[in-house]
Amino acid sequence: MDFHLTEEQLEIQRTVRKFANNEMAPLAEEIDRDERFPAETFKKMGEMGLLGLMIPEEYGGADASVVTFCVVGEELARACASTTLSYGAHAVLCAHHLASNGSDEQKKRYLPALATGAKLGAIAMTEPEAGSDVLSMRTFAEKQNGEYILNGTKTFITNGPLADIIIVYARTDKNAGPRGISTFIVENTFPGFSVGKKFKKMGMRGSPTSELIFEDCRVPAENLMGQENGGLRILMSGLDIERAVGGALCVGLARAAFEESVKYAKERAQFGQPLITFQMIGEMLANMSTEIEAARLLTFKAAALCDEGTRATVEASHAKLFAAEAAMRATTNAVQIHGGYGYMQEFGIERLMRDAKLLSIGGGTSQIQQLIIVRELMKG
């Protein structure tokens, strides 16, 4: 086993850390308060090549590994989790999804603009009555005269209000169950497409979320990704990577809470001595440090297996489950360590706690991760 990053990965880590500290962290409070998507940050990400990190070089990307993406994701999330959430939806759920499953023509048409940030990406699976049970989706696509007509509503779509290119899952055979789902590339200019309700959220407020509505939405037949009724394979093939990357976001957010807590506990004195010398404070910090390290190792293991092309279903669920819960514990303890200051908005600690809660819900709830792990145990 090799627990060391390559020199190239270390250089990327240093570069991204500097960018995150200088460009993202100073905006985190503002975009949370104003619920504003930081378009200027995405523009700079495009210039740095981060938006196309997992896009092949021939389409303008860097063709980086999943492990490298996790290194980058952790550093970005340390500075601003909500910006990183939108980044993951664009760079992994949309761009990498398309790079892995699109035709040559589809890749040529869409990936270069996604790599530069000229176009913003999203993925649309969740529906009002199909959340954790995503395969029960009702959005339907019917082929007519060389195009598909989509009807239905998607909800809780990250980047939904602003996305230019959306990977959409819809049923194409109402009688085939999970085997009757197909995948489409939808542009926000297609007739019949509209953005529905924009949600006001507890956390991750700098990442816009909305409904997407398809009312006789006309999608060219050439925008079918893969085969008709072949969407289940495409959907399932991306989940391991999505969850590994989600683990990295959790680690970065937990790191932010931990590092701020260590700093505060060293500086803040009570009863004539620094907080960090009190046994109960020290215990919280020690547990936070241990869980962050464990979450990172679980995440890198899942990511490395994905890079090898090895099935990593249980490993990805291990990473997502543990890292999400560790992030929630870390941010809760950070508020407790900071006391009254942790509860006040101007100190930014309560924002970390609000942001962390989504991580045990989005991308498959913690309970769904547990069900997946148990299902794999039953298989032996």
C-alpha positions in Angstrom: 0.0 0.0 0.0 1.2 3.5 -0.8 -0.3 6.2 1.4 1.5 9.1 -0.4 0.3 11.4 -3.0 2.3 11.8 -6.1 4.5 14.9 -6.6 2.0 16.1 -9.3 -0.9 15.7 -6.9 1.0 17.5 -4.1 1.6 20.4 -6.5 -2.1 20.5 -7.5 -3.0 20.4 -3.8 -0.7 23.4 -3.0 -2.0 25.4 -6.0 -5.7 24.7 -5.2 -5.2 25.4 -1.4 -3.8 28.8 -2.3 -6.6 29.5 -4.7 -9.2 28.3 -2.1 -7.8 30.4 0.7 -7.4 33.6 -1.4 -10.4 33.5 -3.7 -13.1 31.3 -2.1 -12.8 31.6 1.7 -13.2 35.5 1.6 -16.5 35.1 -0.2 -18.0 32.3 1.8 -19.9 34.4 4.3 -21.2 36.8 1.7 -22.5 34.2 -0.7 -24.2 32.3 2.2 -25.8 35.5 3.4 -26.9 36.7 0.0 -27.7 33.2 -1.4 -25.5 34.2 -4.3 -23.9 31.8 -6.8 -20.2 32.9 -7.1 -19.9 33.1 -10.9 -16.6 34.9 -10.6 -15.1 32.0 -8.8 -16.3 29.5 -11.4 -14.7 31.7 -14.1 -11.4 31.5 -12.3 -11.8 27.7 -11.9 -12.3 27.4 -15.6 -9.1 29.4 -16.3 -7.2 27.1 -13.9 -8.5 24.0 -15.6 -10.4 22.8 -12.5 -13.8 22.6 -14.2 -12.5 20.1 -16.7 -10.4 18.1 -14.3 -12.0 14.8 -15.2 -12.6 15.6 -18.8 -10.3 13.9 -21.4 -7.5 16.2 -22.7 -8.9 16.0 -26.3 -12.0 17.8 -25.2 -10.2 20.5 -23.2 -9.8 18.7 -19.9 -7.0 17.4 -17.7 -8.0 13.7 -17.6 -7.2 13.6 -13.9 -7.9 10.6 -11.6 -10.7 10.3 -9.1 -8.1 10.5 -6.3 -6.8 13.7 -7.7 -10.3 15.1 -7.9 -10.8 14.2 -4.2 -7.6 16.0 -3.3 -8.9 19.1 -5.1 -12.4 18.7 -3.6 -11.2 18.5 -0.1 -9.2 21.7 -0.4 -12.0 23.6 -2.0 -14.6 22.4 0.6 -12.2 23.5 3.4 -12.7 27.1 2.1 -16.4 27.0 0.9 -18.6 24.0 0.9 -21.4 25.5 -1.1 -19.2 26.5 -3.9 -17.7 23.0 -3.9 -21.1 21.5 -4.0 -21.9 23.3 -7.2 -18.4 22.5 -8.5 -19.0 18.7 -8.0 -22.4 18.8 -9.7 -20.8 20.5 -12.7 -17.5 18.7 -13.0 -18.5 15.2 -11.9 -22.2 14.7 -12.1 -22.5 16.4 -15.4 -19.2 16.7 -17.2 -17.5 13.5 -16.1 -20.8 11.6 -16.5 -21.0 12.8 -20.1 -17.3 12.1 -20.7 -17.8 8.5 -19.5 -21.1 7.7 -21.3 -21.6 10.2 -24.2 -21.0 9.5 -27.9 -18.0 11.1 -29.6 -20.3 13.7 -31.2 -21.9 14.5 -27.8 -18.5 14.9 -26.2 -17.3 17.2 -29.0 -20.4 19.3 -28.7 -20.6 19.8 -25.0 -17.4 19.0 -23.1 -15.2 21.9 -24.3 -17.7 24.4 -23.0 -18.1 22.6 -19.7 -14.3 22.4 -19.3 -13.9 26.2 -19.6 -17.0 27.1 -17.7 -18.6 28.7 -20.7 -21.5 26.4 -19.8 -22.7 25.4 -16.4 -23.7 21.7 -15.9 -26.2 19.8 -13.7 -27.8 16.4 -13.3 -31.5 15.8 -12.8 -32.6 12.5 -11.2 -34.6 13.4 -8.0 -38.4 14.0 -8.3 -41.1 15.1 -5.8 -42.0 11.4 -5.3 -38.7 9.8 -6.2 -36.0 10.8 -3.8 -34.1 7.9 -2.2 -36.2 5.6 -4.4 -34.9 7.3 -7.6 -35.8 4.4 -9.8 -39.5 5.1 -9.3 -39.2 8.3 -11.3 -42.2 9.3 -13.4 -40.7 11.8 -15.9 -41.5 10.2 -19.2 -39.9 10.6 -22.6 -41.7 9.5 -25.8 -40.0 9.4 -29.2 -41.9 11.3 -31.9 -40.7 12.2 -35.4 -37.0 12.1 -34.7 -37.1 13.7 -31.3 -38.1 12.8 -27.7 -40.9 14.6 -25.9 -40.2 14.9 -22.1 -42.8 15.5 -19.5 -42.3 15.7 -15.8 -40.7 17.5 -12.9 -37.3 17.1 -11.2 -36.6 18.7 -7.8 -33.7 19.6 -5.5 -31.5 20.0 -8.5 -28.1 21.6 -7.7 -27.2 24.4 -10.2 -30.8 24.0 -11.5 -31.6 27.7 -11.8 -28.5 28.5 -13.8 -27.5 25.3 -15.6 -27.1 25.4 -19.4 -26.6 21.6 -19.9 -28.4 19.1 -17.8 -28.1 15.3 -17.8 -31.7 14.1 -17.3 -33.0 10.7 -16.5 -36.5 9.8 -17.7 -38.6 6.7 -18.2 -39.0 5.6 -21.9 -40.9 2.3 -21.2 -43.6 2.6 -18.5 -43.8 -1.2 -18.2 -40.2 -2.1 -17.9 -39.5 -0.9 -14.3 -35.8 0.1 -13.8 -35.0 -1.3 -17.2 -37.1 1.3 -18.9 -35.1 4.4 -18.0 -33.0 6.4 -20.5 -30.5 9.3 -20.2 -30.8 12.6 -22.1 -28.7 15.7 -22.6 -31.0 18.7 -22.2 -30.1 22.3 -23.0 -31.9 25.0 -21.1 -32.9 26.6 -24.4 -34.9 23.5 -25.6 -38.6 24.3 -26.1 -40.7 23.1 -23.2 -37.9 23.4 -20.6 -38.3 25.8 -17.7 -36.9 26.4 -14.2 -39.5 25.9 -11.5 -39.5 26.8 -7.8 -36.1 28.1 -6.4 -35.5 26.8 -2.9 -34.4 28.7 0.1 -32.2 26.4 2.1 -30.8 25.8 5.6 -27.3 25.7 4.3 -25.2 25.5 1.2 -26.8 28.8 0.3 -24.2 29.8 -2.3 -25.2 26.8 -4.4 -28.5 27.4 -6.2 -31.2 24.6 -6.1 -34.5 24.4 -7.9 -37.2 22.4 -9.6 -36.8 21.7 -13.3 -40.0 21.4 -15.4 -40.4 19.6 -18.7 -43.7 20.4 -20.5 -43.6 18.7 -23.9 -39.9 19.5 -23.8 -38.4 18.6 -27.3 -35.1 16.9 -27.2 -33.3 15.9 -30.4 -32.9 12.1 -30.8 -29.1 12.5 -31.0 -29.2 13.8 -27.4 -30.1 10.4 -26.1 -27.0 9.2 -24.1 -26.3 5.6 -24.7 -29.1 3.3 -25.7 -32.8 3.8 -25.2 -33.8 2.0 -22.0 -30.1 1.7 -21.1 -30.1 4.5 -18.5 -30.0 2.2 -15.4 -26.4 1.1 -16.3 -25.3 4.7 -16.8 -27.0 5.8 -13.6 -25.4 3.0 -11.5 -22.0 3.4 -13.1 -21.6 6.9 -11.7 -22.7 6.4 -8.1 -19.4 5.0 -6.7 -17.5 8.0 -8.0 -20.2 10.4 -6.8 -20.0 9.0 -3.3 -16.2 9.0 -3.2 -16.1 12.6 -4.3 -18.9 13.4 -1.7 -16.6 11.9 0.9 -13.9 14.4 0.0 -16.3 17.3 0.3 -17.2 16.0 3.8 -13.5 15.8 4.8 -12.8 19.3 3.7 -15.8 20.8 5.6 -14.9 18.8 8.7 -11.3 20.1 8.4 -12.5 23.7 8.4 -14.4 23.1 11.6 -11.5 21.3 13.2 -8.8 23.8 12.3 -10.9 26.7 13.5 -11.6 24.9 16.7 -7.9 24.1 17.4 -7.0 27.8 16.7 -9.8 29.1 19.0 -9.0 26.6 21.8 -5.4 27.7 21.8 -6.2 31.4 21.9 -9.3 31.4 24.2 -8.5 31.4 27.9 -11.0 30.5 30.7 -10.2 30.1 34.4 -6.7 31.3 33.6 -5.7 28.7 31.0 -6.3 28.0 27.3 -9.4 25.9 26.5 -7.2 23.3 24.8 -5.8 22.3 28.2 -9.2 21.3 29.5 -9.7 17.5 29.2 -13.2 17.5 27.7 -12.2 20.1 25.0 -9.1 18.0 24.2 -11.2 14.9 23.9 -13.5 16.6 21.3 -10.5 17.8 19.3 -8.8 14.4 19.4 -11.9 12.6 18.2 -12.4 15.2 15.4 -8.8 14.7 14.3 -9.1 10.9 14.3 -12.4 10.9 12.4 -11.2 13.3 9.7 -8.1 11.1 9.1 -10.3 7.9 9.0 -12.8 9.6 6.6 -10.0 10.7 4.3 -8.5 7.2 4.1 -11.9 5.7 3.4 -12.5 8.3 0.7 -9.1 7.7 -1.0 -9.6 3.9 -0.9 -12.9 4.2 -2.7 -11.5 6.7 -5.2 -8.4 4.5 -5.9 -10.7 1.5 -6.6 -12.7 3.7 -9.0 -9.5 4.6 -10.8 -8.6 1.0 -11.1 -12.0 0.2 -12.6 -12.9 -2.0 -9.7 -16.4 -2.2 -8.4 -16.4 -0.1 -5.2 -20.0 0.0 -4.1 -19.5 -0.9 -0.5 -16.3 1.1 -0.2 -17.9 4.2 -1.6 -20.8 3.8 0.8 -18.4 3.3 3.7 -16.7 6.6 2.7 -19.9 8.6 2.2 -21.6 7.3 5.3 -18.6 7.8 7.7 -17.4 11.1 6.2 -20.9 12.7 6.3 -21.5 11.8 9.9 -18.0 12.8 10.9 -18.5 16.2 9.3 -21.8 16.7 11.2 -20.1 15.7 14.5 -17.1 18.0 13.8 -19.2 21.0 13.0 -21.5 20.4 16.0 -18.4 20.1 18.3 -16.9 23.2 16.7 -20.0 25.3 17.7 -19.8 23.8 21.2 -16.1 24.6 21.6 -16.7 28.2 20.4 -19.6 28.6 22.8 -21.6 31.7 22.3 -19.3 32.9 19.5 -20.0 29.7 17.6 -23.7 30.4 17.6 -23.3 33.9 16.2 -23.4 34.3 12.4 -20.5 36.7 12.1 -18.0 34.0 13.2 -18.9 31.6 10.4 -18.9 28.4 12.6 -22.7 28.0 12.6 -22.5 28.2 8.8 -20.3 25.1 8.8 -22.8 23.2 10.8 -25.7 24.3 8.5 -23.7 23.3 5.5 -22.7 19.9 6.9 -26.3 18.7 7.4 -26.9 18.4 3.7 -24.0 15.9 3.4 -25.9 13.2 5.2 -28.9 13.8 2.9 -27.7 14.6 -0.7 -26.1 11.9 -2.9 -27.9 9.2 -1.0 -28.8 9.6 2.7 -26.8 8.0 5.4 -29.6 5.5 5.9 -29.4 4.6 2.2 -25.7 4.1 2.5 -26.3 1.8 5.5 -28.9 -0.2 3.4 -26.4 -0.6 0.6 -23.7 -1.9 3.0 -26.1 -4.4 4.6 -27.3 -5.5 1.1 -23.6 -6.2 0.2 -23.1 -8.1 3.4 -26.1 -10.3 2.6 -24.5 -11.1 -0.7 -21.5 -12.4 1.2 
